[in-house]
């Protein structure tokens, strides 16, 4: 468990600035571009099919005024055959349209889902601290389904219906302009109503989709935490919380339904009134002999052909607004700045000249001004030497919560931090850290951390709960980057290493072990890409896990289930420890890795772990004397600072705070 509570609730995303639906939906173009040929072809086919439906009234006019009026059976059969062929052609074209878009749009949805998943993997841990998994899950499932549906149906038919209405209006006016004006009279009020509806429905759709994300979070947490819910008999309170969310979602859905019913009612009523008025006026004109019966039939047929395009505009606008809200939600995540796993810390890049292609490609906001002197020589990744090396002092400054001008001023005024003594091992030099979502004026959680762990040495990190132990260990594999100061691995500034390089050197075992829905072997081998079967057996032996793994139904090939809940807490912790040591890392970070083990198993694991620790440089968060005794030296973290460093016995005799923690009387004892 992390030592500090640093998460903050997500921003109220329903209160974010609202963009126009068109502006939001245009952001889908990069994903739709690869299938644009099919989309344009499908739109053309749909427009052609819709225009065929407007040819039918012209055939009817010819049929009524010609063969029917002249009682010509041959002409009637010919007209009927033409109508049949036109109907079949229209149906075939609409079927072709659906076939054209089905496969490519499934590919677009898959590409967007893959891009979202890839981006989530590259987002910093601070992002995942703020966002609930349910909100992210709903963006990757429900929202993308809405976007695929929009690209398949409303996108095409908004164009098709607009074209149909425009062509139909021209035909109506050409046939009888007076009747055409009567039918077109509702157009202006309907446009105003649709504009008002679009704004209201867009807000309602966004609220509904956010509430659905919250509901997904509750369901996920209830499933994962079912043992806690049952163990404490909290099913009723959880059911009440779920009921409140479902009622809120139901209220929002009903508001959407009311808005949709309102616009559909107007879209249906006003055109029907116009058609009724045109029918009365046309009948009078036929009776007066100024209009032929065929023209009236054709006119009414065209008007009826335009009913669906007009009435469906509200429905299509509703779907488009839901898609726009889904697009905004999708790009809220995609717009979050990702971490370049293969790049170095932006603070270092800003201080260094662009000496290679990667540095030259860094965006301008991370490059110094043209007249700014280079503060550091380019880093050369050479093997660490064991003689003292000279390091230029580096200026460090907080990079968050400051505009560029203030950041430069802070950089110029920042104090210089000396390099640690020695070049090997793991060294912290003046490290300061505050969480990205902390207020700008909040004091840093870690302050002036200066600590050197020699090559091959194991250091225990001890401190009260909330002192920042877990946070400090998270800086080494670059789960977070320090706000100021420097961390070095064997003399190489951690900020000059890519995250991929850093994590190839550093292995971590967290206090709360996380396992995946995979086999026991696959969970362990995640610790090293090139790990072999022999490495797996060695790692299981170190973690004293070979016994229970061998007893599983299929041995190491047994699926451990979601979150490894089919295993005990101690078994999960031992698999996590095996995962940390399987790749023989040069640096090992252990966050109280033995807390869930019984005394007998703990002693066996410690005995095996000593052999591993003898070949690596390790930082071990410890709460119990038995774990502390694994270390060569101990560092006491208090108030965000390193308060004392020494052997266990030295601190036990000379530091009252440490003695209190080890005696079990302190806040941090377990």
C-alpha positions, 0 to 999 in steps of 0.5 A, a space after each residue: 500500500 502506498 504511504 501517502 494518499 495523493 489521489 484527487 477526484 477526477 475533474 467534473 467532466 460534464 462541466 468542461 467547455 463544450 465544443 460544437 458537435 462538428 468540431 468534435 467529430 472532425 477529430 475522427 478523420 485521421 482514423 477514418 482516412 484509411 477507409 475514406 474511399 469506401 466511405 465516400 463510395 458508400 455515401 455516393 451509393 446511398 445518395 443514388 439510392 435516395 435519388 431513385 426514390 424521387 424518380 418514382 413520383 415522376 413515373 407515377 405522374 406519367 402513369 396516371 396522366 398517360 396509360 391510366 387516363 387513356 385506359 392503356 393496359 400495356 402502358 400500365 404494365 410498363 409503368 408497373 414494371 418500371 416502378 418494380 425495377 426502381 424499387 429493387 434497384 433502391 433496395 440493392 443499392 442500400 444493401 451495397 452501402 451497408 456491405 461497403 461500410 461494415 468491414 472497414 468500420 469494424 477496422 476503424 473501431 479496432 484501430 481506435 481501441 488499439 490506439 487507446 490501449 497503447 496510449 494508456 500504457 504510455 500515460 504516467 502513473 499520475 494519470 492512472 492515480 486520478 482516473 477510475 478504471 470504469 471511466 477508461 473502460 467505458 471509453 474503450 467499449 461503449 464510446 467506441 461502439 457509438 462512434 462506429 455506429 455514427 460512422 456507419 449510419 448517421 454520418 452517411 444519412 445526414 448527407 443523404 437526407 440533406 441531398 434528398 430534401 434539397 433535390 426533392 424541394 427542387 422537384 416540388 417547386 418545379 412541378 407546382 411552386 405554390 404547393 411546393 411553398 406550402 410543403 417547405 414552409 416548416 423548414 425554417 422553424 424546424 431548423 431553429 428547433 433542431 439547433 436548440 435540440 442539438 445543444 440540449 441533447 449534447 449536454 444530456 448525452 455527455 452526462 449520461 455517458 459519464 454516469 455510465 462510466 461511474 456505474 462501470 467503476 462500481 460494478 468492477 470494484 464490486 466484482 473485484 472486492 466481492 470478498 470484502 463485501 461478503 466478509 463485512 456484510 456490506 452487500 446492502 450498502 453496495 446495492 444502495 450505492 449502485 441503485 443511486 447511480 442507476 437511478 441517476 443514469 435512468 433520470 438522465 436517459 429519461 431526459 434524453 428520451 424526452 428531448 428526443 420525443 420533443 424534437 421527433 414530435 415537431 419533426 413529424 407534426 409540422 411536415 404532416 400539417 404541411 402535407 395536409 395543407 398541400 393536399 387540400 390546396 392540390 385537390 381544389 386545383 385539380 377540381 378547378 382544372 388547373 392541375 392534373 391528377 397525375 401531377 397531384 399524385 406525383 407531388 404527394 408521392 414526392 412529399 411522402 418520400 421526403 417524410 422519412 428524411 425530414 422526420 429522421 433528422 432529429 434522430 440522426 442529430 441525436 445519434 451525432 451528438 452522442 457520437 460527439 460526446 463519445 469523441 470528446 471523452 475518447 480524446 480527453 484520454 488521447 490528449 493526455 501527454 504520454 510518457 516517451 518510454 524510449 526518451 529521456 527526461 524532458 528536463 534534461 533534454 531542455 538543458 542539453 543541445 540536440 546532439 542526435 536525431 532523437 534530441 533534434 526531434 524534441 518539440 520546441 517547448 523543450 529546447 533552450 533558447 538559441 542564445 542559451 548556453 549548454 549546461 551539460 555535455 552529452 551523456 555517453 552511456 559507458 560502463 560504470 567505473 569504480 574510480 571517482 568521476 567529476 560531474 558538472 553541477 546540474 541545475 534542477 527546478 520544478 517543471 510543473 505548475 509554472 509558465 515558461 518564463 517563470 520556469 526559466 527564472 526558477 532554473 537560473 536561481 536554482 541551487 546547484 546539487 553536488 554529485 554523490 560520492 562515488 560513481 557506482 550503485 544507486 544515488 539520490 542527490 537533493 531529490 525533491 518530489 511532489 505529486 503532479 496533482 498537488 496544489 502549486 503551494 503544497 510542500 513537497 512530499 520528499 525534500 532534499 533526499 541525499 542517499 548513496 547505496 553502494 554497488 552490491 549493497 542492500 539498504 533498508 528504508 524504514 519510516 512511519 506510515 505516510 513518510 514517503 517510502 513507497 513514493 521514494 522507491 517509485 522514483 527509481 523505475 521512473 514510475 514518477 520523475 522527481 520534481 528536482 534533484 538527481 537519481 543516478 544508477 552506476 553513475 548514469 543520471 536516471 533522467 538521461 536514460 529512457 524508461 525502457 533502459 531504466 526498467 531493464 536495469 531495475 526490478 520492483 516487487 510491490 507490497 500489493 502484488 498484482 497478478 494477471 489472468 495468465 498462468 503462474 509461469 507467465 506472471 513470473 516471466 513478465 519480469 524478464 523478456 529473455 528469461 528462460 525455464 531455468 530462470 523461472 525455476 531459480 526465481 520460484 526457488 528464491 521466492 519459496 514458491 516452487 512447492 505451491 506452484 508445483 501443487 497446482 492442477 497444471 503446475 506453473 501452467 495453471 491459470 491463476 485467475 483475475 488478480 490472482 484471487 485463486 491464490 492466497 495473499 502470501 502465494 501472490 506475494 511470492 510470485 510477485 517476488 519471483 517476478 522481480 528476481 527472474 531477470 537477475 536485475 542490477 538494481 532491485 527495489 522491494 517494497 515490504 515484499 514479505 509482509 504476507 508470509 508466515 514466520 516459517 516461510 519468511 525465514 526460508 525466503 529470507 535465506 534464499 533472498 540473501 543470495 540474490 541480494 549479494 549479487 545486486 544493489 537493492 533498496 528494501 522498504 522494511 517494517 519488521 526487524 527480520 526484514 531489516 536484518 537483510 540489509 547492510 545498512 538502514 536509512 530512516 525516512 522521517 518528515 520527507 527527509 533522510 533523518 539517519 543512516 547506519 546499521 540496524 544496531 547503530 540506529 537501534 542504539 542511537 536513534 530513538 525514533 528508529 528504536 520506537 519503530 522497531 519496537 512495534 510502538 510507533 505508527 509505522 510498526 506492523 
